[in-house]
Amino acid sequence: MSGPLVLDAATMTRLMGPAVVTDVLAEALKAGVDPDAGPARTTVPVPAGELLLMPAAFGPFAGVKVAGVAPANPARGLPRITGSYLLLDGADLQPLALLDGAALTELRTPAVSALAVRHLAPDDRPLRLVLFGSGPQAYGHLEAVLAAREVAEAVVVARHPAGGRALAGYARTLGVLARTGTPDEVAGADLVVCCTTARAPLFDGTLVAPGATVVAIGSHEPAARETDTALVVRSEVYVEARSAAFREAGDLLVPLAEGAIGAEHVAGDLAELVTGRRRPSAGRPRFFKSVGMAWEDLVVATALYRAADRS
């Protein structure tokens, strides 16, 4: 008997682009995936950083991602995020495929954001994008946003100037007017995307215009956040799932602990947006906060496995 199919990063990228991955997630939510029903992420501190264990089961498949977060790796020329994903037959839990876990994360996280952007960001004009970060997630989010919306200009705000210039240059190769900029340029943005390892707010939330959309994906720790309390208070807030957000999303948990908001401040979740049960209102910023969930990994891994089987 042959072993499980092995899918490396290059194969995964070839099999599915950002728009397809976004569609896969949307279809799963329409088919009845309940993000709140899944188990919580298990986090284990280790000397190099932390290990994350993320199991899930839905339909005929099950799976688990073991991810490593190693903060010192980039200084050594190594990826900050590592890991593997094991896809299993749901009926007998026999291994079906082993996928590059970091590549899976780099595919599904931008697609989750793009799905939120489809429902929250204006679609009647090209958008002015301000993108914080210059790592793999920033590149992935640029591509996913471009698959979801037309972008008039992309402004990259990065801690490392060389990284910011490189990402802006890459955006230009995709046909986007792009340059580096400063945090206060969120004032003119239609869409702000935060893809950083920051533990404190990146910009002044009072500058964000009513009707603009802010997406924050960089933190899954209760005390770390990329956005400030002012933005959260002003915004109509959406999350992947309330359970995960109230466990891990410092962007919301810090304002909650301060007494600036209550749990009812969350207007809706991704499933409610995708199924049309919630529609964003006008006149306020729209804020989407994600922390990454196991159901997303399973759904995308399943689609990649099926695509590989057909190719």
N, C-alpha and C positions, 0 to 999 in steps of 0.2 A: 504494500500500500504506500503510495506516495505521501509525502508530508504536506503541510499547509502551503498554499500559494504565498509567495513572498513578493510584496509590492514595495519598491523603493521610491524615494522622493521623485525622481525623474519620471518614473512610470505613472505615478499618481497625478502629477501635473499634466502629463500627456493625455491621460484618460478623461479628466474633468477640469474644465475651466471655471472661473468664478461664477458666471451666470448659471451654469448647470448646477453647481453645488448649492447656490442660493435657492434654485427651484426645488432641489431635492429636500431641503429643509422645510420649505413651504408646504410641499406635498405631504410630508410626514406629519406636520401639525394639522393639516386638513384631514388626514387619515385617522387622527385620534391620539397621537402621542400626547401624554400628559406630563409635561416637564416637572410638575410639582410632585409626581408620584415616584420619581427615581430616588435612589439612595444618595445621601450626602457624600461629597468628596472626602476621602480620608487623606490627611496630610501628616507625614512623618518627618520630623527633623532628622537630618543626617549631617555629618561633618562638612560635606561640600555644599549643603543647602537644604533642600527638602525633596521628598518623594511624594507624588500624588497618585492615589489609586482611585480609578473612576470606572466602576462597573455599570452595565445597563443591559436591559433585555426588552425587546419589542418585536412582535410578530414572530417570524421563523428564525430570528437570530438573537444572539447574545454576544457580549464582548466586554473587554476590559482594557483600559489604557493605563499603563504605568509610565508616568512622566517624571522627569527630573528637572528641578530648577536649580541651576548652579550659578550664582551671581558672579563668581570670580572667573568663569569661563571666557567671557569676551576678551579680557585682558591677556588671555593665553591663546587667543585666536581660535577659540572653540565656541560652539553654540551655547547660549544661555539655557535653552530648553532642549532636553533630550527625551528619549523614550521610545516605547514600542506599543503597538495596538494588536491585541489578539482577538480575532473574530471567530466566533464559535457557532456551530449549528445549534439552534435553540432547542431542538428536540432531544439531542443526546450529548450536547456540550463537547462534541468532537471539534478539534481545531480545523478551521477552514482557510484562514489567511493570517499572515503576520505583516503588519504595515509599519512603515516608519512613523513613529508617534509624533515627532516634531513636525514633520511634513503634514500630517493629518491636522494638527493644531493650526498650522499656517494656512490650511485650506478652509477649515470650518469656521474659525473665528471671524475672518473678514466676511464670510458669507452670512453669518448671523447678523453682523452689522449692516451688510447690504440689504438684508431682508427688512430690517427696521427702517433703513433709509427709504426703501420702496414705499413704505406706508407713512413715513413722517416728514420727509423732505419734499419741498415743492417740485412738481414735475412740469411746470408751465414755462420754464426758462432754464438756461444753463446756470449752474451753481458756482458760486465762489467758495472754494474749499480751503480751509485752514487745517493743516495736518500736523499734529505734534508727534515727533519721533522720527527715527531714521533706521530702525532695525527691520528684521524680517516682517513683523506684523504691519509696519508702516507701508512697506512695499505691497504686501498682500491687500491691505485696505485701499490703497490707491487703485489697484487693478479692480477690486470688487466694486468700489464706488463708481468707477468709469463704466463698469458693466451694468450698473443700475441707473445712472443719471448722466446727462451731459454736463461737463465741467468747463466753465468759462476760464477759470484761473485756479491754480493750486499754489498755495503759499505754505512752504515747509518751515516749521519751527522746530529746531533740533538742538539738543544740548551740545553736540559735537558739530561744529561748523562744517567740517569736511563731509560728515555723513549727511548733513542737510543739503549741501551742494550736490552730492552724488544722487540723492533721491530726486531733487528738483531736475537734475539732468536726465534722469531716467524718465520722469514724467514728460519731459519734452520729447523724448523718443517715441512716446505714445501719442504725440500730437497735442499735448496740453501746454498752454501757456503757463509756465511755472517758474518760481523763484523762491529764495529763502526770505524769511521775515521775522517779525517779533510777536510776542504774545498778545499785545494790544490790538493786533489786526483781526482778532475775533469780532471786533465791533462791526466790521464790514462783511462778515461771512454769512453765507446761507447755510453752510454745513461745517461743523467743527468735529474733527475726529482725533481722539487722544489714544495713542498707542505707545505708551512709555512705561518705564519702571519707576516713575515718580511716586513718592509717598506723600507729597503735599501738593496743593492746587497749583496748576500750571498757568492760570490766567484769572483775571478779575471777572467774576460771573455777572457783574452788573453791566458789563460792556456788550454782552450778547443781545442781539436784536430780537424783538418779538417776532415769532414766526420762523426763526432760525432753529436748526436742529443740531444738538450736540450728542455725540456718541463717545462713550468712554469704555475702554476694554482692558486697560493695563493692569488693574489691581483685582485680586480676589482675597484680600485680607481686610478684616474689620477695621483696622486702624490706618490703612493706606488709602489714599484717594488722589485723583487727578483733577477734580473739580471742587469748587468751594461751596459753602453753605448758601451763599447768596444766589448762585445759579440754581441750586436744587429748589430753594424756596420759590423762586420766580417761575419755575418750569412745570410743565405737564410731564410727569415722569412715567416712563415705561421700562419694564425689565424683562429678562428671559422668563423668569418664574419668581413669584414672591418668596417662596421658601428659600431658594438659593440667595436671592438678594438680601434677605434679612439675616442670613447666616454669614455672608462673606463680603458684601459690597460696602466698603468703607465710605464710598461717595454718598451713600444713604445712611449708613449706621452712625457716622459722626454727626450729621445734622439731627438725626433721631436722638442721640445721646444728649445733644445740646438743648433739646426741647424745641428746636426750630421747626420741625415737622412731626407729624404722627404717621403711623403705618398707613392710614387712609390716604396719604399724599400720593401714593403710587396709583396712577390712573388706570393702568392696565398692563397686560403682559403680551409677549410676542404672539402667543396663540390667539389671543383676543383680537389683535390687529390683523393677523393673517386671515382669520375666519370672518372678519367684519363685525364682530361683536363690540369692538371699540373703534372709534374714529377720532383722530386728533381734532382738537378745537383750535380756533384762530386766536391770535392776540397775545400768545405767550410763547416763550421758547419751548422746544420739545427736547426732552433729555432721555436718552436710552442708555441704560447701564447694563453691561453684561459681565459675567464672571467666568463663563465657560462651563458647560454642563455635559455629563456623560451621554445623554441621549443624542446630542449633536454628533459626537464622535461615532456612535454606533450607526446612526443613519447615514453618515457620509461614508464610513468604512463599508457598510453594506452595499451602497451604490457603486463604490469603486470596485468591490469584489465582483459584482454583477457585470460591470463594464469590462473588467479584465477577462471575465469568462466568455464574453461575446467577441472580444478582439482577437 
